[in-house]
Amino acid sequence: MTTTKRRAAAAAGLLALATLAASGCGGADTAATGGGKPAEAAKLRLSPTSPPAKGEVERATWILEDEPDSLDLDTQGSSAGRVVLTNVCERLFQLQPDMSVKPLLATKAARPDDRTLVLTVRDGVTFHDGTKLTADDVLWSLERHAGKKMEQSDEFDNVSSMKKTGPREITLRFKAPDALFTKALAGDAGIVYSKKEVTAQGEEFGTPGHGDACSGPYTLSRWKSGDSVTIQRYDDYWGKKPLTKSVVFHWATDSALVNALKTGAADGAYAESPNTAAALRKVKGLDQHYGPSTSTLDLIPTDRGPMKDARLRRALSLSLDRTGIANSGYGGLVQPWASAVGSGAWGYEKDTFEAAQKKLDAYAPAAPDAQDITQAKELVKEAGAPGEPVVIGTDATQGRTVIANAVRAALQRIGVKARIKTVPPAQFEEFYSDPAARAEVDLVVGDWYISKSDPMGFYDNGLSGSSNNWVGFKDPAYDTKVRTALATLDDTKRAALTTDVQAEFARQAVWIPVAQVPSILVLGDELTGPPASMSYLYYPWAADLGAKRAK
């Protein structure tokens, strides 16, 4: 799917993991500063990868924040499932650590015209059962992804036909030019399954106790429900041989996850929460690597009341102390940010997007100065201060609480009354899915990421009638430019259109950006190699994992 909101991990931890860590600390320090000074958000350095590994590892233990719901990403696409399966299954295209996209199981992608895509299927690839990967498997997999109620079906809405047109050739026709489709094929819409194996397993495919149907550098060796998932190096893999022979996944949340890494019961994890990483930042024996991500923290306005007025939204954006939020709420491990999509979306034309990003600071300063506050007060005066308080919807988690308080302080500073409505985490999730839940709030303290490394994967949220355009923003010129950009195959031209769209989205404060959230890799200090970027959800990161020193 193009746009995906982040969801909190499940509350349950793994008993087996707790047993592994029981000999360590009795309770983890989960303070945002990790017991010391916070990191400096402005100086946080993002790198796509950790340093290359040099030595083999027999076995690594990895921590997920929850157990996968399923290992069939067509029926149940979760982050936990992706972290495992991206090492087992392969896609037609591959998201690289630098967030660019390259062909993988498709060795070539030709466009004889702007509505046709011809894929050449890689030869010499075998599935883990030893059978050859064929064009028939590719076509069947694409048709499965496009099926009704499948997680990736919306990626195929613009596809008019898919056919096998040669022994190793698949041809897709589109209703209109689609600039982001090959990026979708670097995600779950591009996974190639063995038709034979999936069909044989039927409804049991993707459940504990069953094997995979893929061709990647690792095989699914074992999934014991409630305990662990194990993947094993596939010795007949067509590509580069992984340095780590097997990876065992356990899962835990909060203090149990922190303790497992502190005590060495686990070798590594991708920390979904910056506060988890902050609690581990100064722990001896652990390294942290920060990489680009598309993820951001945002204020998402609703059409309930005063936030319908763009002048009030702009005033809030000008007066919000993003640097204070980054340091107080997230230990300096998020960066004040002026757009609603992170730099991990810059999978092409990076210089263009970086230059455009700097111009957005005029709408969303990291730390407002006197001129920003004066301008914000003038906007409030022009719009008229609302008689009723602006209601800020949040849950009680540390980061969101800090943001909510900062928003209230910013509004009060410019003469607008505000109050905070705190709800339980489960109820908070309803803000995203239920308009009735949002009817009681004017702003939601939200977080968001997109699965494609292209900012246009986000800005369709501002289209008139979009389900994620909660404030009811409508601008025919904006809609036209978004649709034009989505149909522009030339990267340079699309980037120019995208930066125009981005500037208008920011000027109208359709969403109010707060910070970008980097991808965070936590590793035992004898290991290195995996990407630090958000590519770990779609790239075989375990294949790059190994020892710092050759043995």
C-alpha positions as CSV (number, residue, x, y, z in Angstrom):
1,M,0.0,0.0,0.0
2,T,1.2,3.5,-0.7
3,T,0.5,5.1,2.6
4,T,0.6,3.4,5.9
5,K,0.2,4.8,9.4
6,R,2.4,3.5,12.1
7,R,0.7,1.3,14.7
8,A,1.8,0.6,18.2
9,A,3.3,-2.8,18.9
10,A,1.3,-5.4,20.8
11,A,1.5,-5.2,24.5
12,A,2.5,-8.8,25.1
13,G,6.1,-9.9,25.5
14,L,7.7,-13.2,25.0
15,L,8.2,-15.4,28.1
16,A,11.1,-17.2,26.5
17,L,12.9,-13.9,25.9
18,A,12.2,-12.8,29.4
19,T,13.8,-15.9,30.7
20,L,16.9,-15.2,28.6
21,A,17.2,-11.7,30.1
22,A,16.2,-12.6,33.6
23,S,19.8,-12.6,34.9
24,G,20.2,-9.0,33.9
25,C,18.7,-5.8,35.2
26,G,15.5,-6.0,37.2
27,G,14.0,-3.0,35.4
28,A,15.0,-1.1,32.3
29,D,15.5,2.6,32.2
30,T,13.1,3.8,29.6
31,A,13.6,7.6,30.1
32,A,13.9,9.5,26.9
33,T,17.5,10.5,27.7
34,G,18.6,7.0,28.5
35,G,20.0,8.2,31.8
36,G,22.2,10.9,30.3
37,K,22.1,14.0,28.1
38,P,19.8,13.7,25.1
39,A,21.3,13.5,21.7
40,E,21.4,16.8,19.8
41,A,18.7,16.5,17.2
42,A,20.3,19.1,14.9
43,K,23.5,17.1,14.8
44,L,22.0,13.6,14.3
45,R,23.8,12.1,11.4
46,L,21.8,9.8,9.1
47,S,23.6,7.1,7.1
48,P,22.0,4.5,4.8
49,T,24.2,1.6,6.2
50,S,26.3,0.4,9.1
51,P,30.0,-0.4,8.1
52,P,30.5,-3.5,6.1
53,A,30.9,-6.8,7.9
54,K,34.0,-8.9,7.5
55,G,33.4,-12.2,9.3
56,E,30.9,-15.0,9.5
57,V,28.4,-15.4,12.4
58,E,27.0,-18.8,13.3
59,R,23.7,-17.5,14.8
60,A,22.2,-14.1,15.7
61,T,19.3,-13.4,18.0
62,W,17.1,-10.6,16.8
63,I,14.2,-8.8,18.6
64,L,10.9,-7.8,17.1
65,E,8.4,-5.6,18.9
66,D,5.6,-8.1,18.4
67,E,5.0,-11.6,16.9
68,P,4.1,-11.6,13.2
69,D,0.4,-12.1,12.7
70,S,1.1,-14.0,9.6
71,L,4.0,-14.6,7.2
72,D,1.6,-14.2,4.2
73,L,2.0,-10.5,3.6
74,D,-0.9,-10.6,1.1
75,T,-3.4,-11.3,3.9
76,Q,-1.7,-9.7,6.9
77,G,1.0,-7.2,6.2
78,S,2.7,-6.2,9.5
79,S,6.1,-4.6,10.2
80,A,7.1,-7.7,12.2
81,G,6.3,-10.0,9.3
82,R,8.2,-7.9,6.9
83,V,11.4,-7.7,9.1
84,V,11.5,-11.5,8.9
85,L,10.3,-12.2,5.4
86,T,12.4,-9.6,3.6
87,N,15.3,-12.0,4.1
88,V,13.3,-15.0,2.8
89,C,11.2,-13.6,0.0
90,E,12.3,-11.6,-3.0
91,R,10.7,-8.9,-5.1
92,L,10.7,-7.9,-8.8
93,F,12.5,-4.7,-7.7
94,Q,14.5,-4.0,-4.6
95,L,14.6,-1.0,-2.3
96,Q,18.3,-0.2,-1.7
97,P,19.8,1.0,1.6
98,D,20.1,4.5,0.1
99,M,16.3,4.3,-0.7
100,S,16.8,4.1,-4.4
101,V,15.0,1.3,-6.4
102,K,16.7,-1.2,-8.7
103,P,15.5,-4.3,-10.6
104,L,16.0,-7.7,-8.9
105,L,13.9,-10.7,-10.0
106,A,13.1,-8.5,-13.0
107,T,16.4,-8.0,-14.7
108,K,15.0,-5.4,-17.1
109,A,12.0,-3.1,-17.2
110,A,11.2,-1.6,-20.6
111,R,8.5,1.0,-21.4
112,P,7.6,0.9,-25.1
113,D,5.1,3.6,-24.3
114,D,3.9,5.4,-21.2
115,R,1.1,2.9,-20.5
116,T,3.1,-0.3,-21.0
117,L,5.7,-2.0,-18.7
118,V,7.5,-5.1,-20.0
119,L,9.4,-7.1,-17.4
120,T,12.2,-9.6,-18.1
121,V,12.3,-12.3,-15.5
122,R,15.7,-13.3,-14.1
123,D,16.9,-16.7,-15.2
124,G,18.7,-19.2,-12.9
125,V,16.7,-18.5,-9.7
126,T,15.3,-21.4,-7.7
127,F,12.7,-21.5,-4.9
128,H,13.7,-23.0,-1.6
129,D,12.1,-26.3,-2.6
130,G,14.6,-26.5,-5.6
131,T,12.1,-25.7,-8.3
132,K,12.9,-23.0,-10.9
133,L,11.3,-19.6,-10.7
134,T,9.4,-19.0,-13.9
135,A,7.4,-16.2,-15.6
136,D,4.3,-18.2,-14.7
137,D,5.1,-17.8,-11.0
138,V,5.6,-14.1,-11.5
139,L,2.3,-13.6,-13.3
140,W,0.5,-15.7,-10.7
141,S,2.0,-13.8,-7.9
142,L,1.0,-10.4,-9.4
143,E,-2.5,-11.7,-9.9
144,R,-2.6,-12.9,-6.3
145,H,-1.4,-9.5,-5.0
146,A,-4.1,-7.8,-7.1
147,G,-6.9,-10.0,-5.8
148,K,-9.8,-8.6,-3.8
149,K,-9.2,-8.0,-0.1
150,M,-5.4,-8.5,-0.6
151,E,-3.2,-6.0,1.2
152,Q,-1.6,-4.7,-2.0
153,S,-4.7,-4.7,-4.2
154,D,-4.9,-0.9,-4.4
155,E,-1.5,-0.9,-6.1
156,F,-3.1,-2.5,-9.1
157,D,-6.1,-0.2,-9.5
158,N,-4.5,1.5,-12.5
159,V,-3.5,-1.8,-14.1
160,S,-5.7,-2.8,-17.1
161,S,-4.0,-6.1,-18.0
162,M,-1.2,-8.4,-17.0
163,K,0.0,-11.1,-19.4
164,K,2.9,-13.5,-20.1
165,T,4.2,-12.4,-23.4
166,G,7.4,-14.5,-23.7
167,P,9.2,-17.4,-22.0
168,R,10.6,-15.0,-19.5
169,E,8.5,-11.9,-20.1
170,I,5.5,-10.3,-18.4
171,T,3.7,-7.3,-20.0
172,L,1.5,-4.9,-17.9
173,R,-0.8,-2.3,-19.4
174,F,-2.1,0.7,-17.5
175,K,-5.2,2.8,-17.7
176,A,-3.0,5.9,-17.3
177,P,0.7,6.4,-16.9
178,D,1.8,5.3,-13.4
179,A,5.1,6.7,-12.1
180,L,5.1,4.8,-8.8
181,F,4.3,1.3,-9.9
182,T,7.9,0.0,-10.1
183,K,8.4,1.4,-6.6
184,A,5.3,-0.7,-5.5
185,L,7.1,-3.7,-7.1
186,A,10.0,-3.0,-4.6
187,G,7.4,-3.5,-1.9
188,D,5.0,-6.3,-1.0
189,A,3.2,-5.9,-4.4
190,G,6.4,-7.3,-6.1
191,I,7.0,-10.4,-4.0
192,V,7.3,-13.5,-6.2
193,Y,5.9,-16.7,-4.7
194,S,6.0,-20.3,-5.9
195,K,2.6,-21.0,-7.3
196,K,3.0,-24.7,-6.6
197,E,3.9,-24.2,-2.9
198,V,1.3,-21.6,-2.0
199,T,-1.4,-23.6,-3.7
200,A,-0.3,-26.8,-1.9
201,Q,-0.5,-25.1,1.5
202,G,-3.8,-23.5,0.8
203,E,-5.2,-21.5,3.7
204,E,-2.4,-22.7,6.0
205,F,0.2,-20.7,4.0
206,G,1.9,-18.1,6.2
207,T,0.9,-19.8,9.5
208,P,3.2,-21.4,12.1
209,G,4.6,-24.8,11.3
210,H,4.6,-24.3,7.5
211,G,7.5,-23.4,5.1
212,D,7.9,-20.5,2.8
213,A,7.4,-20.3,-1.0
214,C,10.2,-17.9,-1.8
215,S,13.7,-17.6,-3.4
216,G,15.6,-15.3,-1.0
217,P,19.0,-15.7,0.8
218,Y,17.3,-17.4,3.8
219,T,14.7,-20.1,4.2
220,L,12.0,-20.1,6.8
221,S,13.3,-22.9,9.1
222,R,10.9,-22.8,12.0
223,W,8.0,-20.8,13.5
224,K,7.0,-21.9,16.9
225,S,3.9,-19.8,17.8
226,G,4.4,-17.7,20.9
227,D,8.1,-18.5,21.1
228,S,10.3,-17.7,18.0
229,V,10.9,-17.7,14.3
230,T,14.1,-19.1,12.8
231,I,15.5,-18.4,9.3
232,Q,18.4,-20.4,7.9
233,R,20.9,-19.5,5.1
234,Y,19.9,-20.9,1.7
235,D,23.1,-22.4,0.3
236,D,21.8,-22.6,-3.2
237,Y,20.9,-18.9,-3.3
238,W,21.6,-17.4,-6.7
239,G,23.1,-14.2,-5.3
240,K,25.7,-13.2,-2.7
241,K,26.1,-15.7,0.2
242,P,25.1,-14.3,3.6
243,L,27.7,-14.1,6.3
244,T,25.3,-15.1,9.1
245,K,24.1,-18.7,9.0
246,S,20.9,-18.4,11.0
247,V,18.8,-15.7,12.7
248,V,16.4,-16.5,15.5
249,F,13.7,-13.9,16.1
250,H,12.1,-13.4,19.5
251,W,9.7,-10.6,20.4
252,A,9.2,-8.3,23.4
253,T,8.1,-4.7,24.1
254,D,9.2,-1.8,26.3
255,S,11.4,-2.8,29.3
256,A,11.7,-6.5,28.2
257,L,13.1,-5.5,24.8
258,V,15.5,-2.9,26.4
259,N,16.7,-5.5,28.9
260,A,17.3,-8.1,26.3
261,L,19.6,-5.8,24.4
262,K,21.3,-4.5,27.6
263,T,22.1,-7.9,28.9
264,G,23.3,-9.4,25.6
265,A,20.3,-11.9,25.4
266,A,19.7,-10.3,22.0
267,D,22.2,-9.3,19.4
268,G,20.2,-6.6,17.6
269,A,16.9,-4.9,16.8
270,Y,15.4,-2.2,14.6
271,A,13.9,0.1,17.2
272,E,10.5,1.3,16.1
273,S,10.3,3.8,18.9
274,P,13.0,6.5,19.3
275,N,12.4,6.3,23.1
276,T,13.5,2.6,23.0
277,A,16.8,3.7,21.3
278,A,17.2,6.6,23.7
279,A,17.0,4.2,26.7
280,L,19.9,2.2,25.1
281,R,22.0,5.1,23.7
282,K,24.7,5.1,26.4
283,V,24.8,1.3,27.1
284,K,28.2,-0.2,26.8
285,G,28.5,-3.1,24.3
286,L,25.8,-1.6,22.0
287,D,26.1,0.5,18.8
288,Q,23.4,2.6,17.3
289,H,23.1,3.6,13.6
290,Y,20.6,6.1,12.4
291,G,19.3,6.1,8.8
292,P,16.8,7.9,6.6
293,S,13.2,7.0,6.9
294,T,9.9,8.3,5.4
295,S,8.4,8.4,8.9
296,T,7.3,11.7,10.5
297,L,5.5,13.0,13.6
298,D,2.6,15.3,12.6
299,L,-0.4,17.2,13.8
300,I,-3.4,16.1,11.7
301,P,-6.2,18.7,11.8
302,T,-9.9,17.8,11.5
303,D,-12.9,19.7,10.1
304,R,-14.6,19.8,13.5
305,G,-14.0,23.5,14.2
306,P,-11.4,26.2,14.1
307,M,-8.6,24.2,12.4
308,K,-10.7,24.3,9.2
309,D,-9.2,27.8,8.8
310,A,-5.8,27.6,7.2
311,R,-4.7,30.8,8.9
312,L,-5.0,29.2,12.3
313,R,-3.2,26.1,11.1
314,R,-0.4,28.3,9.7
315,A,-0.2,30.2,13.0
316,L,0.2,27.1,15.0
317,S,2.9,25.8,12.7
318,L,4.8,29.1,13.0
319,S,4.7,29.0,16.8
320,L,5.5,25.4,17.6
321,D,8.8,24.6,19.3
322,R,9.9,21.6,17.3
323,T,13.4,21.5,18.8
324,G,12.0,21.4,22.3
325,I,9.7,18.6,21.4
326,A,12.6,16.6,19.9
327,N,14.8,17.0,23.0
328,S,12.1,16.7,25.7
329,G,9.9,14.0,24.2
330,Y,12.3,11.9,22.2
331,G,15.8,12.3,23.7
332,G,17.0,14.2,20.6
333,L,16.5,11.1,18.4
334,V,14.0,12.8,16.1
335,Q,14.8,15.9,14.0
336,P,12.6,19.0,13.7
337,W,11.1,18.8,10.2
338,A,9.1,21.1,7.9
339,S,7.4,18.5,5.7
340,A,5.0,15.7,6.4
341,V,7.3,13.0,4.8
342,G,10.8,12.1,5.9
343,S,14.0,12.3,3.8
344,G,13.9,8.5,3.2
345,A,11.3,9.4,0.5
346,W,14.1,11.0,-1.5
347,G,14.9,7.9,-3.6
348,Y,15.8,10.0,-6.6
349,E,16.7,13.6,-7.3
350,K,17.9,14.1,-3.7
351,D,19.5,17.5,-4.3
352,T,16.2,18.8,-5.6
353,F,14.3,17.6,-2.6
354,E,16.9,18.7,-0.1
355,A,16.9,22.3,-1.5
356,A,13.1,22.4,-1.5
357,Q,13.0,21.1,2.1
358,K,15.1,24.1,3.3
359,K,12.6,26.5,1.9
360,L,9.8,25.0,4.0
361,D,11.4,26.3,7.2
362,A,9.6,29.5,6.6
363,Y,6.3,27.7,7.3
364,A,7.5,25.3,10.0
365,P,10.6,26.7,11.9
366,A,12.6,24.4,14.2
367,A,12.4,27.0,17.0
368,P,10.2,30.0,16.4
369,D,11.7,33.5,16.8
370,A,10.1,36.7,17.7
371,Q,9.2,37.4,14.0
372,D,7.5,34.0,13.7
373,I,5.4,34.7,16.8
374,T,4.4,38.1,15.6
375,Q,3.4,36.7,12.2
376,A,1.4,33.9,13.9
377,K,-0.4,36.5,16.1
378,E,-1.3,38.5,13.1
379,L,-2.8,35.4,11.4
380,V,-4.9,34.7,14.5
381,K,-6.1,38.3,14.6
382,E,-7.0,38.1,10.9
383,A,-8.9,34.8,11.3
384,G,-10.4,35.7,14.7
385,A,-9.5,33.8,17.8
386,P,-12.0,30.9,18.3
387,G,-14.3,31.2,21.3
388,E,-14.0,27.5,22.3
389,P,-10.7,25.8,23.1
390,V,-8.9,23.9,20.4
391,V,-9.1,20.2,21.4
392,I,-5.9,18.2,21.0
393,G,-6.3,14.4,20.7
394,T,-3.5,12.2,22.1
395,D,-2.8,9.1,24.2
396,A,-0.6,9.0,27.3
397,T,2.6,7.8,25.7
398,Q,5.6,10.0,26.5
399,G,6.3,11.5,23.1
400,R,2.7,12.3,22.2
401,T,2.1,13.8,25.6
402,V,5.1,16.1,25.2
403,I,3.8,17.1,21.7
404,A,0.3,17.8,23.0
405,N,1.6,20.0,25.8
406,A,3.9,21.9,23.3
407,V,0.9,22.4,21.0
408,R,-1.2,23.8,23.8
409,A,1.6,26.1,24.9
410,A,2.1,27.3,21.3
411,L,-1.6,28.1,20.9
412,Q,-1.9,29.9,24.2
413,R,1.2,31.9,23.3
414,I,-0.6,33.3,20.3
415,G,-3.9,33.9,22.0
416,V,-5.8,30.7,21.3
417,K,-7.3,28.6,24.1
418,A,-6.6,24.9,24.0
419,R,-7.2,21.7,26.0
420,I,-5.9,18.2,25.7
421,K,-8.1,15.1,25.3
422,T,-6.1,12.0,26.4
423,V,-7.5,8.6,25.4
424,P,-6.3,5.0,25.9
425,P,-3.9,3.7,23.1
426,A,-6.6,1.4,21.6
427,Q,-9.0,4.3,21.4
428,F,-6.3,6.5,20.0
429,E,-6.0,4.1,17.0
430,E,-9.7,4.9,16.2
431,F,-8.8,8.5,15.4
432,Y,-7.1,7.1,12.2
433,S,-10.0,4.9,11.1
434,D,-13.2,6.3,12.6
435,P,-14.5,9.8,11.6
436,A,-16.9,9.6,14.6
437,A,-13.9,9.4,17.0
438,R,-12.3,12.4,15.3
439,A,-15.5,14.4,15.7
440,E,-14.5,15.3,19.3
441,V,-11.0,16.7,18.5
442,D,-9.5,19.5,16.3
443,L,-6.0,18.1,16.1
444,V,-4.6,14.5,16.3
445,V,-1.0,14.0,17.5
446,G,-0.2,11.5,14.8
447,D,2.7,9.7,13.1
448,W,2.9,8.4,9.5
449,Y,5.1,6.7,7.0
450,I,4.9,5.7,3.4
451,S,6.2,2.5,1.9
452,K,7.5,4.1,-1.3
453,S,10.7,6.1,-1.6
454,D,8.9,8.9,-3.5
455,P,7.3,11.9,-1.8
456,M,4.4,11.7,-4.2
457,G,3.4,8.5,-2.3
458,F,2.4,10.9,0.4
459,Y,0.9,14.0,-1.2
460,D,-2.1,12.3,-2.6
461,N,-3.3,12.6,1.1
462,G,-4.1,16.2,0.2
463,L,-6.4,15.4,-2.7
464,S,-10.0,16.5,-2.4
465,G,-12.0,13.6,-1.0
466,S,-8.9,11.7,0.2
467,S,-9.8,9.6,3.3
468,N,-6.7,11.1,5.0
469,N,-7.6,14.7,4.2
470,W,-9.5,15.1,7.5
471,V,-9.6,18.9,7.4
472,G,-11.4,18.9,4.1
473,F,-8.8,20.9,2.1
474,K,-10.0,21.4,-1.5
475,D,-8.0,23.0,-4.3
476,P,-8.6,21.9,-7.9
477,A,-5.1,23.2,-8.9
478,Y,-3.5,21.1,-6.2
479,D,-5.5,18.0,-7.3
480,T,-4.4,18.5,-11.0
481,K,-0.8,18.9,-10.1
482,V,-0.8,15.8,-7.9
483,R,-2.4,13.7,-10.6
484,T,0.0,15.1,-13.2
485,A,3.0,14.2,-11.0
486,L,1.8,10.7,-10.4
487,A,1.6,10.2,-14.2
488,T,5.0,11.7,-14.9
489,L,7.5,9.0,-15.6
490,D,10.5,11.3,-16.0
491,D,12.2,11.6,-12.5
492,T,13.5,15.1,-13.0
493,K,10.1,16.5,-14.2
494,R,8.2,14.6,-11.4
495,A,10.6,16.0,-8.8
496,A,9.9,19.5,-10.0
497,L,6.1,18.9,-9.8
498,T,6.5,17.3,-6.4
499,T,8.3,20.2,-4.8
500,D,5.5,22.5,-6.1
501,V,2.9,20.3,-4.5
502,Q,4.9,20.0,-1.3
503,A,5.2,23.8,-1.0
504,E,1.4,24.3,-1.4
505,F,0.7,21.5,1.1
506,A,3.0,23.2,3.6
507,R,1.6,26.7,2.9
508,Q,-1.9,25.5,3.5
509,A,-0.7,23.5,6.5
510,V,-3.0,20.6,5.4
511,W,-1.0,18.7,8.0
512,I,1.4,20.3,10.4
513,P,4.8,18.6,10.5
514,V,6.7,18.2,13.8
515,A,9.7,16.0,13.2
516,Q,11.2,13.3,11.0
517,V,11.8,10.0,12.8
518,P,15.0,8.2,11.6
519,S,15.2,4.4,11.3
520,I,17.3,3.2,14.2
521,L,19.5,0.0,14.1
522,V,20.7,-1.2,17.5
523,L,23.5,-3.8,17.4
524,G,25.9,-5.6,19.7
525,D,29.3,-4.0,19.2
526,E,30.9,-7.0,17.6
527,L,28.4,-7.0,14.7
528,T,27.9,-4.7,11.8
529,G,26.7,-4.7,8.2
530,P,22.9,-4.2,7.9
531,P,21.3,-1.1,6.5
532,A,20.4,1.6,8.9
533,S,17.7,3.1,6.7
534,M,14.1,2.2,6.5
535,S,15.0,-0.2,3.6
536,Y,15.2,-3.0,6.2
537,L,11.5,-3.5,5.8
538,Y,12.0,-4.5,2.1
539,Y,15.7,-5.3,1.7
540,P,17.4,-8.6,3.0
541,W,19.3,-6.9,5.8
542,A,20.3,-10.2,7.5
543,A,22.3,-11.1,4.4
544,D,24.6,-8.1,5.2
545,L,24.8,-8.9,8.9
546,G,28.2,-10.3,10.2
547,A,31.1,-9.8,12.5
548,K,33.2,-6.6,12.5
549,R,36.4,-8.7,12.2
550,A,37.2,-11.7,10.0
551,K,37.7,-14.9,12.0
